[in-house]
Amino acid sequence: MNDARPRILILGANFAGLTTARYVAEKVGDRSRITVIDRKPYLTFIPNIPLEVWNDNNPEVSLHLPTTRFFEKDGSDFIQGEVRGIDVESRTVEYVPGERPGSAAEEIGYDYLVIALGNRLALDEIQGFAEHGHTFTDTYYGDEVRRYLHGGGYRGGPVAIGSDFFQQGRHPELPELPVAEAACEGPPVEIAFSMAHWLEQRGLGDASTITLFTPAEVIAEDAGEKILDQLLPMMEEMGFGYLADTRGIERVHADGIEFDDGSSVEAELKIIFPNWKPHDFLRGLPISDDQGFIVTDLHMRNPDYPEVFAVGDAASVTVPKLGSLGHREAEIVSDTLARDVGGEDIDVEPMEFEVVCMGDMGGHRGFYMHTDEWWGGDTSILKIGYTPHMLKMGFKEMYYSLGGKIPRWGLPLSEFVADRSPV
Ligand SMILES: Cc1cc2nc3c(=O)[nH]c(=O)nc-3n(C[C@H](O)[C@H](O)[C@H](O)COP(=O)(O)OP(=O)(O)OC[C@H]3O[C@@H](n4cnc5c(N)ncnc54)[C@H](O)[C@@H]3O)c2cc1C
């Protein structure tokens, strides 16, 4: 039978794609056909990788959330496949079914397209990374750090943690936004705190064993001045080393890292966050910026191809590359589709940017950050204590049981209940 309902095709099903798919199913329902494509049938719960590593748990076991049952429940189709290309003129996507190698490429058409494919994390462009670097960007690399730390590889030497230079995209049709030089610096700061605690507990060192580095003028600049005025002196007092304005990584070698500004740091363990780059097949498309990120307005819609949306790290406006921003964008797109496809009478608010971040500091303590100062707003909240840590753990449980349909990432509730224990 010919199904005349419009097809909504969602590419990618991690944080931004899963939430979009679930809310679209709820809000548009059977007034559309929803199809989701991802190369893997599970979500990787990336923010909790460091916690699992410190506790000697394999993150590949605890942080893969199977997603197909959510799509089945919602009546959406899921294709496990590798997206190879998008043709916005013919409104088709090319993919290769991914379960077994050798599958033949297929095409699928769409009426509405949501691109939630994240980015490629360019570790392969860092000279020496494969031999000498470590990272926490996925569960494979997380488990590699776990085995190194807990399996007797680490000898207690100096540790360096930081980011490579991030090249933000440009395009004349993009809204005016601040420019970041690192993709996402919450994780290096969080890992520095929690690793200092891990070292202390084992008598292997403390904060002074660790040097944080950033390609930008100041680390975590998107946290805004008010929060940095509290955070940076606190880190200095704890004894962390700090290198700013490195401009990027020149090379990683057995004994440390050399930076593009000519400086260097000595380190046995090098924890590196790479440049977040768009997937190669997105570059040069009429919907992409000069790097390959997808151009959208603040309703996450491409101005020239209004049937194309982007959410999460793949969208040009998502800076820094934060899951909490992708979550808000997913809500905006699902509301827009509920209006445009479902005929709902909804007034869709444009994207408002803010950092909402819950970080582990070790010893069951954590920090909670909520700020929009970097975008010119006046919210600036930093809380430190046991409650933010509990909230971080509770957030994962809530996310798993609701399958991504959480009411706002990070919940302002934490602003009422978070305590303020001194560091
Ligand atoms: C260590 C760490 C800690 C973090 N902590 C936080 C935090 O506390 N708070 C926060 O807000 N953010 C945090 N982030 C950032 C957060 O993880 C990302 O912003 C988020 O994962 C982006 O979600 P996304 O769905 O846009 O992209 P991704 O999570 O990258 O998902 C993209 C999806 O697309 C699929 N895909 C990609 N290419 C293809 C293809 N060609 N074909 C088929 N499928 C494809 C992938 O399999 C994946 O499922 C952290 C990041 C790191 C590395």
The ligand as a MOL file (V3000), in Angstrom:
LIG
                    3D

  0  0  0     0  0            999 V3000
M  V30 BEGIN CTAB
M  V30 COUNTS 53 58 0 0 0
M  V30 BEGIN ATOM
M  V30 1 C 34.2860 13.0450 28.1180 0
M  V30 2 C 33.1260 13.9020 27.6760 0
M  V30 3 C 32.2580 14.3930 28.6300 0
M  V30 4 C 31.1620 15.1830 28.2450 0
M  V30 5 N 30.3420 15.6790 29.2120 0
M  V30 6 C 29.2900 16.4430 28.8580 0
M  V30 7 C 28.4150 16.9610 29.8600 0
M  V30 8 O 28.5920 16.7470 31.0640 0
M  V30 9 N 27.3760 17.7160 29.4520 0
M  V30 10 C 27.1460 17.9730 28.1300 0
M  V30 11 O 26.1580 18.6820 27.8380 0
M  V30 12 N 27.9440 17.5080 27.1630 0
M  V30 13 C 29.0220 16.7480 27.4910 0
M  V30 14 N 29.8590 16.2750 26.5200 0
M  V30 15 C 29.5670 16.5740 25.1010 0
M  V30 16 C 28.5310 15.5660 24.5580 0
M  V30 17 O 29.0000 14.2480 24.6930 0
M  V30 18 C 28.2340 15.8540 23.0890 0
M  V30 19 O 27.9090 17.2000 22.9260 0
M  V30 20 C 27.0910 14.9740 22.6060 0
M  V30 21 O 27.4720 13.6310 22.6080 0
M  V30 22 C 26.6310 15.3930 21.2170 0
M  V30 23 O 25.5090 14.6480 20.8740 0
M  V30 24 P 25.1080 14.4130 19.3540 0
M  V30 25 O 23.9560 13.4600 19.3820 0
M  V30 26 O 24.9790 15.6920 18.6480 0
M  V30 27 O 26.3830 13.7050 18.6910 0
M  V30 28 P 27.0530 12.3110 19.0510 0
M  V30 29 O 26.8990 12.0010 20.4880 0
M  V30 30 O 28.4310 12.3670 18.4910 0
M  V30 31 O 26.1830 11.2460 18.2120 0
M  V30 32 C 26.2310 11.1590 16.8300 0
M  V30 33 C 25.5310 9.8750 16.4080 0
M  V30 34 O 25.5890 9.7660 14.9850 0
M  V30 35 C 26.0430 8.4720 14.6100 0
M  V30 36 N 26.7930 8.6160 13.3530 0
M  V30 37 C 27.8420 9.4350 13.1060 0
M  V30 38 N 28.2170 9.3250 11.8210 0
M  V30 39 C 27.3910 8.4220 11.2490 0
M  V30 40 C 27.2650 7.9110 9.9250 0
M  V30 41 N 28.0560 8.3140 8.9190 0
M  V30 42 N 26.2950 7.0010 9.6970 0
M  V30 43 C 25.4590 6.5880 10.6990 0
M  V30 44 N 25.5330 7.0460 11.9600 0
M  V30 45 C 26.4860 7.9580 12.2220 0
M  V30 46 C 26.9200 8.0110 15.7520 0
M  V30 47 O 26.9680 6.5810 15.7970 0
M  V30 48 C 26.2010 8.6230 16.9680 0
M  V30 49 O 25.2260 7.7460 17.4880 0
M  V30 50 C 30.9670 15.4960 26.8730 0
M  V30 51 C 31.8640 15.0120 25.9110 0
M  V30 52 C 32.9250 14.2300 26.3000 0
M  V30 53 C 33.8560 13.7090 25.2470 0
M  V30 END ATOM
M  V30 BEGIN BOND
M  V30 1 1 1 2
M  V30 2 1 2 3
M  V30 3 2 2 52
M  V30 4 2 3 4
M  V30 5 1 4 5
M  V30 6 1 4 50
M  V30 7 2 5 6
M  V30 8 1 6 7
M  V30 9 1 6 13
M  V30 10 2 7 8
M  V30 11 1 7 9
M  V30 12 1 9 10
M  V30 13 2 10 11
M  V30 14 1 10 12
M  V30 15 2 12 13
M  V30 16 1 13 14
M  V30 17 1 14 15
M  V30 18 1 14 50
M  V30 19 1 15 16
M  V30 20 1 16 17
M  V30 21 1 16 18
M  V30 22 1 18 19
M  V30 23 1 18 20
M  V30 24 1 20 21
M  V30 25 1 20 22
M  V30 26 1 22 23
M  V30 27 1 23 24
M  V30 28 2 24 25
M  V30 29 1 24 26
M  V30 30 1 24 27
M  V30 31 1 27 28
M  V30 32 2 28 29
M  V30 33 1 28 30
M  V30 34 1 28 31
M  V30 35 1 31 32
M  V30 36 1 32 33
M  V30 37 1 33 34
M  V30 38 1 33 48
M  V30 39 1 34 35
M  V30 40 1 35 36
M  V30 41 1 35 46
M  V30 42 1 36 37
M  V30 43 1 36 45
M  V30 44 2 37 38
M  V30 45 1 38 39
M  V30 46 1 39 40
M  V30 47 2 39 45
M  V30 48 1 40 41
M  V30 49 2 40 42
M  V30 50 1 42 43
M  V30 51 2 43 44
M  V30 52 1 44 45
M  V30 53 1 46 47
M  V30 54 1 46 48
M  V30 55 1 48 49
M  V30 56 2 50 51
M  V30 57 1 51 52
M  V30 58 1 52 53
M  V30 END BOND
M  V30 END CTAB
M  END
